[in-house]
Structure formats: structure tokens, C-alpha cells
Amino acid sequence: MPEHGHRPLEGRVALVTGAARGIGRAYALRLAELGADVAVVDRDLRSFAEVAAEEEAAGGRSTDEAVTGLGRRAVGLTADVTDPGSIEAAVDEAVAALGGLDIVVCNAGGGSGSMADSLPSSATAEHVGTVVERNLVGTISTCRAAARHLRGRGWGRIVTVSSLAGHHPFRDGGYSVYGAAKAGIAMYTRSLAQELGPEGITVNCLAPGYIATGRLSAMFDALGSEQLRDSVALRRFGTPDDCAGALEFLVTDLGAYVTGAVLPVDGGAMP
Ligand SMILES: NC(=O)c1ccc[n+]([C@@H]2O[C@H](COP(=O)([O-])OP(=O)(O)OC[C@H]3O[C@@H](n4cnc5c(N)ncnc54)[C@H](O)[C@@H]3O)[C@@H](O)[C@H]2O)c1
């Protein structure tokens, strides 16, 4: 919750992909608290039901319902970012429903399979296709669909999502394809910032570390929580709200002169 109590994003329209649960939900709620109307895009608007801790935290309310509960306008749109036509239609629908588009957060993504599926010397072409589509291609498709609406307004914000895995290898090379796709997002972001900067649109990238969402908390336990926590300078896992704080900086006037940046939100993690 913003401490200052004012609404710097009043009158702005934001769109967040992968916002049904986890960090994306926290982004959408923070944007609403800051005064924005929010389009919630996900391939499953009730994906929180797959993870008990997420379902409990959501209290059965989809993200768009929660945004409405904060007094902002919201629309929930089912779309798959790996399908360019699907995300393009969702972006157009959001613009039609909320009357414009100012802020886009390309959050949908994630890894796939186990460490063993993603070792750099043996990851299959199928695995590579799945992970690159979900992360890098999905981000590019979302930005392409959104840029058509953001341009020509003199102000805009795009935030993409990389990962600690996108600039640091894991021990033994696990999640290599995910890391490569996330590194691609970081580099794509820098290029897009160059292209859209002259139009007053900033484009930045968040690179979260170990963020204890409902889905990942169990995985951190399985990996040995204490050891993992010790690899973080701040000696704690991050929260979705920690990520939302960094997003707030990038999308409000606090970050007005920041573009093409990749901002780690990882507590100083050294995997
Ligand atoms: N949790 C972490 O520790 C962490 C760390 C680094 C980066 N990230 C990144 O942050 C983002 C959010 O992570 P999370 O942990 O909240 O994930 P999550 O799995 O809890 O939530 C992801 C959401 O995205 C949706 N989604 C997935 N694929 C989609 C698609 N093709 N089209 C539309 N929606 C789709 C899912 O339905 C889900 O609601 C991801 O890009 C992830 O790679 C997370």
C-alpha cells in the first residue's frame, strides 16, 4: 500500500499480463491503489485456484474484482500471450473498455519443468520452444500490441519482467533456457526504450530474485530454505509487494528520467 496516500496515477489506464495471481496480482493492485484503472489479463483469470496459499490470499476474488473493490475501474480479459492474435485482441478490448492505455506491465511468464529438463546441454527443442514463447515471445507480442495505442500520447510506461536467472546462472546450469529467455527480455527492453524514448514512453525491466509467492514458497522449502536465504544479502525472500514497490518507482514520476534500465529486485541475491 502506498504510504503517501495520494493517487499519482489517477486518470491513467494500466494493463498487466499474468495478473490473476502471484506478483502480477500485486502489480495490478498497487497500480489501482495509485489511482489507475486496470485491465487484468491472464490465460486463466482464476489461476489462483491452482495454488492453495494464493487462493486463500485472494479470498475467492479475482484480481479485477479486487481492483473494483479499491474503487477503480477494471476489466478482466482472458488471453494467452503466446498467441499474438489473442493478446492483440485483449489489448484492443482493454482500450475500448477503459478508454485508452498508458501503462503496460508484461509480467506473464515463468519457467517450465524441472532443473533436469532445462540443463543447457540437453534441454529439448520442445522445452526451448515452450519457455521462449511464454517469456520472450509473449513479452514482444504484448509490447507490439500495446505500442500501437501508447504512441502519439506523449507519455507512457512499459515495464517488462526478467529474473535473477536472466543475469546469473544457477548451480550446475539448471533453468538455463528460462534464464536465456529472461536475458533476452532484458536486452529487448533496452532496444524498445531507444525506439520509444522520443515519444515520451519509458521502457524498463524488473528482475526479481527469490519472491515468495504462494506457488514458489513450497519450492523454496524443497530447495532448502535456510541455505537459499543465506545467499541473499538481506537474508530474507522477497514478497510480491517488494516487486510492486519497484514498479511504483518506474511508473510514477519518481522514475520519469529512467529508461532502458534493468532493475534487480532480489535483496542482493548471489545464487
Ligand atoms: N516468483 C519469483 O520468484 C520470480 C522470480 C523472478 C521472475 N519472476 C517472474 O515474474 C513473473 C510472475 O511470476 P509469479 O511467480 O507471480 O508466477 P505465477 O505462476 O504465480 O503467476 C503467473 C501468472 O501468469 C499467467 N500466465 C502464465 N502463462 C501465461 C500466458 N501464456 N498468457 C497469459 N497468462 C499467463 C498464469 O496463469 C498466472 O496467473 C513471471 O514472468 C516470472 O518469470 C518470478
The ligand as an SDF file (V2000), in Angstrom:
LIG
                    3D

 44 48  0  0  0  0  0  0  0  0999 V2000
    8.2830  -15.6340   -8.1490 N   0  0  0  0  0  0  0  0  0  0  0  0
    9.5700  -15.4120   -8.3720 C   0  0  0  0  0  0  0  0  0  0  0  0
   10.4160  -15.6610   -7.5020 O   0  0  0  0  0  0  0  0  0  0  0  0
   10.0460  -14.8130   -9.6750 C   0  0  0  0  0  0  0  0  0  0  0  0
   11.3980  -14.5380   -9.8130 C   0  0  0  0  0  0  0  0  0  0  0  0
   11.8630  -13.9680  -10.9910 C   0  0  0  0  0  0  0  0  0  0  0  0
   10.9830  -13.6770  -12.0140 C   0  0  0  0  0  0  0  0  0  0  0  0
    9.6710  -13.9830  -11.8740 N   0  0  0  0  0  0  0  0  0  0  0  0
    8.7830  -13.6590  -13.0000 C   0  0  0  0  0  0  0  0  0  0  0  0
    7.7010  -12.8740  -12.5330 O   0  0  0  0  0  0  0  0  0  0  0  0
    6.5340  -13.1830  -13.2950 C   0  0  0  0  0  0  0  0  0  0  0  0
    5.4090  -13.6030  -12.3650 C   0  0  0  0  0  0  0  0  0  0  0  0
    5.8510  -14.7130  -11.5990 O   0  0  0  0  0  0  0  0  0  0  0  0
    4.9400  -15.4100  -10.4720 P   0  0  0  0  0  0  0  0  0  0  0  0
    5.8860  -16.1280   -9.5870 O   0  0  0  0  0  0  0  0  0  0  0  0
    3.9700  -14.4430   -9.9400 O   0  0  0  0  0  0  0  0  0  0  0  0
    4.1750  -16.5170  -11.3920 O   0  0  0  0  0  0  0  0  0  0  0  0
    2.8150  -17.3240  -11.1630 P   0  0  0  0  0  0  0  0  0  0  0  0
    2.9830  -18.6250  -11.8970 O   0  0  0  0  0  0  0  0  0  0  0  0
    2.3960  -17.3830   -9.7440 O   0  0  0  0  0  0  0  0  0  0  0  0
    1.7460  -16.4340  -11.9560 O   0  0  0  0  0  0  0  0  0  0  0  0
    1.8790  -16.2860  -13.3330 C   0  0  0  0  0  0  0  0  0  0  0  0
    0.5250  -15.8740  -13.9180 C   0  0  0  0  0  0  0  0  0  0  0  0
    0.7150  -15.7270  -15.3270 O   0  0  0  0  0  0  0  0  0  0  0  0
   -0.2780  -16.4360  -16.0270 C   0  0  0  0  0  0  0  0  0  0  0  0
    0.2770  -16.8980  -17.2970 N   0  0  0  0  0  0  0  0  0  0  0  0
    1.2490  -17.8290  -17.4790 C   0  0  0  0  0  0  0  0  0  0  0  0
    1.4630  -18.0190  -18.7850 N   0  0  0  0  0  0  0  0  0  0  0  0
    0.6130  -17.1690  -19.4340 C   0  0  0  0  0  0  0  0  0  0  0  0
    0.3510  -16.9250  -20.7970 C   0  0  0  0  0  0  0  0  0  0  0  0
    0.9800  -17.6070  -21.7640 N   0  0  0  0  0  0  0  0  0  0  0  0
   -0.5690  -15.9870  -21.1260 N   0  0  0  0  0  0  0  0  0  0  0  0
   -1.2390  -15.3070  -20.1600 C   0  0  0  0  0  0  0  0  0  0  0  0
   -1.0490  -15.5280  -18.8450 N   0  0  0  0  0  0  0  0  0  0  0  0
   -0.1370  -16.4510  -18.4920 C   0  0  0  0  0  0  0  0  0  0  0  0
   -0.6730  -17.5870  -15.1140 C   0  0  0  0  0  0  0  0  0  0  0  0
   -1.9930  -18.0760  -15.3910 O   0  0  0  0  0  0  0  0  0  0  0  0
   -0.5670  -16.9440  -13.7280 C   0  0  0  0  0  0  0  0  0  0  0  0
   -1.7770  -16.3280  -13.3420 O   0  0  0  0  0  0  0  0  0  0  0  0
    6.9490  -14.2370  -14.3160 C   0  0  0  0  0  0  0  0  0  0  0  0
    7.3250  -13.6120  -15.5300 O   0  0  0  0  0  0  0  0  0  0  0  0
    8.1630  -14.8690  -13.6680 C   0  0  0  0  0  0  0  0  0  0  0  0
    9.0290  -15.4660  -14.6120 O   0  0  0  0  0  0  0  0  0  0  0  0
    9.1740  -14.5420  -10.7290 C   0  0  0  0  0  0  0  0  0  0  0  0
  1  2  1  0
  2  3  2  0
  2  4  1  0
  4  5  1  0
  4 44  2  0
  5  6  2  0
  6  7  1  0
  7  8  2  0
  8  9  1  0
  8 44  1  0
  9 10  1  0
  9 42  1  0
 10 11  1  0
 11 12  1  0
 11 40  1  0
 12 13  1  0
 13 14  1  0
 14 15  2  0
 14 16  1  0
 14 17  1  0
 17 18  1  0
 18 19  2  0
 18 20  1  0
 18 21  1  0
 21 22  1  0
 22 23  1  0
 23 24  1  0
 23 38  1  0
 24 25  1  0
 25 26  1  0
 25 36  1  0
 26 27  1  0
 26 35  1  0
 27 28  2  0
 28 29  1  0
 29 30  1  0
 29 35  2  0
 30 31  1  0
 30 32  2  0
 32 33  1  0
 33 34  2  0
 34 35  1  0
 36 37  1  0
 36 38  1  0
 38 39  1  0
 40 41  1  0
 40 42  1  0
 42 43  1  0
M  CHG  2   8   1  16  -1
M  END
$$$$
